[in-house]
Amino acid sequence: MEVLRKANDSAGCRELQQLLQAGTFEEQEEILRQLRGHVAEVAQSPHGNFVLQQAIRVLSSERLYFVIEEMLRWRCPSEIAKHRYACRVLERIIEFFPMQYSFPFIEDVVRHTAELSCHAIGNYSVQHCVEYGGPSCCQEIANVVLNHLHQFAVDPSGCGVLNKVLIHANAYQSTLLAVGLASHPYTFGHMATMQKGFAACQSLFHVCQRHPILEKQVRSLLKENIGPISKTKHGQALLHTLAPDLGAHRFYKSWPSENQQYQQQYQQQQSPQQYYQQNCHQQSNKQKKQQQTVPPHRQQRFRGGRNQRYQR
């Protein structure tokens, strides 16, 4: 079995994943034996990272301890979290390995929470730490989010971390986050118009439902920012989901655009007969121009009932 060659191939990596899932113990050990010393290389591969992910999912952590050792020797976890493919292996380590093995990875990611949360790739590792790192890890990340609340709320990547913290943090910290978001109209309005801010706004409403005063304040923010929010597709979906009584999405769809207003005014000035004649005249002019642009030697001529092309 040429594991390294197959791991870098789209069809070969699927074969290795199937062997790791349903193969014999000897086949699994052979794959792991050939992976030793090449974990960093396989983790950076667009196909090989799936082999390591499958191994972490289905095999015991004792058989895969060499993966942790080689990943830590290769780079620090905060740098691995920014890698396009190796970050997936890091996320599986945080998700499936016991805390005694994954603690060095979680500790370094939590230490760089402020930097990774606004990174397009690194924010997913922070989200996994919130979800699988335990209560103490979630509490530390929630404190960082509270200190950088407005920066995370207006950032497309930071909104994902904010959403996870609102879901998994304790009641006290989630209430503090809700109060901070409800007290700044610009921050809430900007977050509600973003694609990744949709889930964060939903989680914010679930937190505010426990506090009637906060819920009333957030609904008033929706009314104040109804214009900018209803101009985006995700904002309309948010209004339809959270506040259908406002009816802002239906009201916005009924507004005529500038082109529609111009067409309505133009058709009112002209009679239907004039409008039809002008369109026919324009079409005939276009056909004449197209016929003139075709050179004579490219035109097809008929002789003897057969379509023959002649060049002059």
C-alpha positions in Angstrom: 0.0 0.0 0.0 1.5 3.3 -1.1 -0.2 5.4 1.5 1.6 8.7 0.8 0.9 8.5 -3.0 -2.7 7.6 -2.5 -3.2 10.3 0.2 -2.3 13.0 -2.3 -4.8 11.6 -4.9 -8.6 12.2 -4.9 -9.4 8.6 -5.6 -6.7 7.2 -3.4 -7.7 9.3 -0.3 -11.2 7.9 -0.5 -9.8 4.3 -0.6 -7.7 5.0 2.5 -10.7 6.5 4.3 -12.7 3.4 3.5 -9.9 1.1 4.8 -9.7 3.2 8.0 -13.4 2.8 8.5 -14.0 -0.8 7.6 -10.6 -2.4 7.1 -8.8 -4.9 9.3 -6.6 -4.1 12.2 -3.5 -5.0 10.2 -4.5 -2.7 7.3 -5.1 0.2 9.7 -1.8 -0.3 11.3 0.0 -0.4 7.9 -1.6 3.0 7.0 -0.6 4.5 10.3 3.0 3.1 10.0 3.4 4.8 6.6 1.9 8.0 7.9 4.5 8.3 10.7 7.0 11.0 10.0 4.8 12.5 7.2 1.9 13.9 9.2 2.7 17.6 8.5 3.1 16.9 4.8 -0.3 15.0 4.6 -2.1 17.6 6.7 -1.1 20.3 4.2 -2.5 18.3 1.2 -5.9 19.2 -0.1 -6.7 15.4 -0.2 -4.5 14.0 2.5 -6.0 16.0 5.3 -9.2 14.0 4.8 -7.3 10.8 5.6 -6.0 12.2 8.9 -9.5 13.5 9.8 -11.0 10.0 9.2 -8.3 8.4 11.2 -9.0 10.8 14.1 -12.7 10.1 13.9 -12.7 6.3 13.9 -9.4 5.2 15.7 -8.5 5.5 19.3 -6.4 8.4 20.5 -3.7 6.1 21.9 -2.9 4.8 18.4 -2.8 8.4 17.0 -0.6 10.1 19.6 2.1 10.5 17.0 -0.2 12.8 15.1 -0.2 15.2 18.0 3.5 15.1 18.4 4.3 15.7 14.8 1.7 18.5 14.5 3.2 20.3 17.5 6.8 19.9 16.1 5.7 21.3 12.8 4.0 24.6 13.9 2.3 26.2 16.9 -1.4 25.6 17.0 -2.3 29.3 16.3 -0.4 29.1 13.0 -2.0 25.7 12.1 -5.4 27.3 12.6 -4.7 29.7 9.8 -3.7 27.0 7.3 -6.3 26.3 4.6 -6.1 22.5 5.0 -4.3 21.7 8.2 -6.8 23.7 10.2 -9.3 20.8 9.6 -7.0 18.3 11.3 -6.6 20.7 14.3 -10.4 21.0 14.5 -10.8 17.2 14.6 -8.1 17.0 17.3 -10.1 19.5 19.5 -13.3 17.7 18.8 -12.3 14.0 19.3 -9.2 13.8 21.4 -9.5 13.8 25.2 -8.6 16.9 27.0 -5.2 15.6 28.2 -4.0 15.3 24.6 -5.8 18.3 23.0 -5.0 20.8 25.8 -1.8 22.3 24.2 -3.8 23.0 21.0 -6.8 24.6 22.9 -4.5 26.6 25.2 -2.6 28.2 22.3 -5.8 28.9 20.3 -7.4 30.6 23.3 -4.3 32.7 23.9 -4.7 34.1 20.3 -8.5 34.4 20.3 -8.5 38.1 19.5 -6.3 37.5 16.4 -7.9 34.3 15.1 -11.5 35.4 15.6 -11.2 37.9 12.8 -9.3 35.6 10.5 -11.2 34.1 7.6 -9.9 30.5 8.5 -8.8 30.8 12.1 -12.2 31.7 13.4 -13.4 28.1 12.9 -10.8 26.7 15.4 -11.9 29.3 18.0 -15.5 28.2 17.4 -14.5 24.5 18.0 -12.8 25.5 21.2 -16.0 27.2 22.4 -18.1 24.2 21.6 -15.7 21.3 22.6 -13.2 22.9 25.0 -15.3 22.8 28.1 -16.9 25.5 30.3 -13.6 27.1 31.4 -12.4 27.4 27.8 -15.8 28.9 26.8 -15.6 31.4 29.7 -12.2 32.6 28.7 -13.2 33.1 25.0 -16.4 34.9 26.1 -14.3 37.4 28.2 -12.2 38.1 25.1 -15.4 38.6 23.0 -16.8 41.0 25.6 -13.6 43.1 25.4 -13.8 43.2 21.6 -17.5 43.0 21.2 -18.1 45.8 18.6 -15.0 44.7 16.5 -16.3 41.1 16.3 -19.9 42.1 15.6 -19.1 44.1 12.5 -16.6 41.5 11.2 -17.9 38.7 8.9 -15.5 36.1 10.6 -16.0 37.5 14.1 -19.8 37.1 13.9 -19.3 33.3 13.8 -17.4 33.3 17.1 -19.9 35.7 18.6 -22.8 33.4 17.7 -21.1 30.3 19.3 -20.4 32.3 22.5 -24.0 33.4 22.7 -25.1 29.8 22.4 -22.6 28.0 24.7 -21.7 30.7 27.3 -23.4 30.8 30.7 -26.4 33.0 31.3 -24.5 35.8 32.9 -22.0 36.3 30.1 -24.6 35.8 27.3 -26.7 38.5 29.0 -23.7 40.9 29.1 -23.2 40.3 25.4 -26.8 41.0 24.7 -26.8 44.2 26.7 -23.6 45.4 24.9 -25.2 44.7 21.5 -28.5 46.3 22.3 -26.9 49.5 23.5 -25.2 50.3 20.2 -27.6 50.8 17.3 -24.9 51.0 14.6 -23.3 47.8 15.7 -26.5 45.9 15.7 -27.7 47.4 12.4 -24.4 46.5 10.6 -24.5 42.9 12.0 -28.1 42.4 10.9 -27.2 43.2 7.2 -24.4 40.6 6.9 -24.7 37.0 5.8 -22.8 35.6 8.8 -24.6 38.0 11.2 -27.9 36.3 10.5 -27.2 33.4 13.0 -25.7 35.8 15.6 -28.9 37.9 15.5 -31.0 34.9 16.0 -28.9 33.8 19.0 -29.2 37.3 20.4 -33.0 37.2 20.2 -33.1 33.8 22.0 -31.0 35.3 24.8 -33.2 38.4 24.9 -36.3 36.3 25.3 -35.3 35.6 28.9 -35.3 39.4 29.6 -38.4 41.3 28.4 -36.7 44.7 28.7 -33.8 43.6 26.4 -36.3 42.0 23.9 -38.2 45.3 23.7 -35.0 47.2 23.2 -33.8 45.0 20.4 -37.1 45.2 18.6 -36.9 49.0 18.8 -33.5 48.7 17.2 -35.0 46.7 14.4 -37.5 49.4 13.8 -34.9 52.2 13.8 -32.6 50.3 11.3 -35.5 48.9 9.2 -34.4 50.8 6.1 -30.7 49.5 5.8 -31.7 46.1 7.0 -34.5 45.6 4.5 -32.3 46.6 1.6 -30.2 43.4 1.9 -31.4 39.8 1.2 -30.2 38.5 4.5 -31.7 41.5 6.4 -35.1 40.7 4.8 -34.8 37.1 5.8 -33.9 38.2 9.4 -37.0 40.5 9.6 -39.2 37.7 8.2 -37.9 35.2 10.8 -37.6 37.4 13.9 -40.2 40.2 13.4 -42.8 39.2 10.8 -45.2 41.7 12.5 -43.1 44.6 11.2 -43.7 43.6 7.6 -40.7 45.5 6.4 -39.6 42.9 3.9 -43.0 43.0 2.1 -43.0 46.8 2.2 -39.6 47.0 0.7 -40.5 44.6 -2.1 -43.4 46.8 -3.0 -41.2 49.8 -3.6 -40.8 50.4 -7.4 -37.2 50.7 -8.6 -35.9 53.6 -10.7 -36.1 51.6 -14.0 -39.7 50.5 -13.2 -40.7 54.1 -12.5 -39.1 55.3 -15.8 -40.9 52.6 -17.8 -44.2 53.4 -16.2 -43.9 57.1 -17.1 -42.7 56.3 -20.6 -45.6 53.9 -21.3 -48.1 56.4 -20.0 -46.9 59.1 -22.4 -47.0 56.9 -25.4 -50.0 55.1 -26.9 -49.7 51.3 -27.3 -49.7 51.7 -31.1 -46.8 54.2 -31.1 -44.9 51.9 -28.7 -45.4 48.9 -31.0 -44.4 50.8 -34.1 -41.2 52.2 -32.5 -40.1 48.7 -31.3 -40.7 47.2 -34.8 -38.7 50.0 -36.3 -35.8 49.4 -34.0 -35.8 45.7 -34.7 -35.8 46.3 -38.4 -32.8 48.7 -38.1 -30.9 46.1 -36.1 -31.5 43.4 -38.7 -30.3 45.7 -41.5 -27.1 46.5 -39.6 -26.5 42.8 -39.0 -26.9 42.1 -42.7 -24.6 44.9 -43.6 -21.8 43.8 -41.3 -21.6 40.3 -42.9 -19.0 40.5 -45.7 -20.2 39.3 -49.2 -17.7 36.3 -49.4 -19.1 35.0 -46.1 -22.7 35.0 -47.3 -24.2 31.7 -48.4 -25.6 31.4 -51.9 -27.8 28.8 -53.5 -27.2 27.2 -56.9 -28.9 24.1 -58.3 -30.9 23.7 -55.1 -27.8 23.0 -53.0 -26.3 25.2 -50.3 -22.8 26.0 -51.5 -20.4 28.6 -50.3 -18.2 30.6 -52.7 -15.3 32.8 -51.9 -14.3 35.7 -54.2 
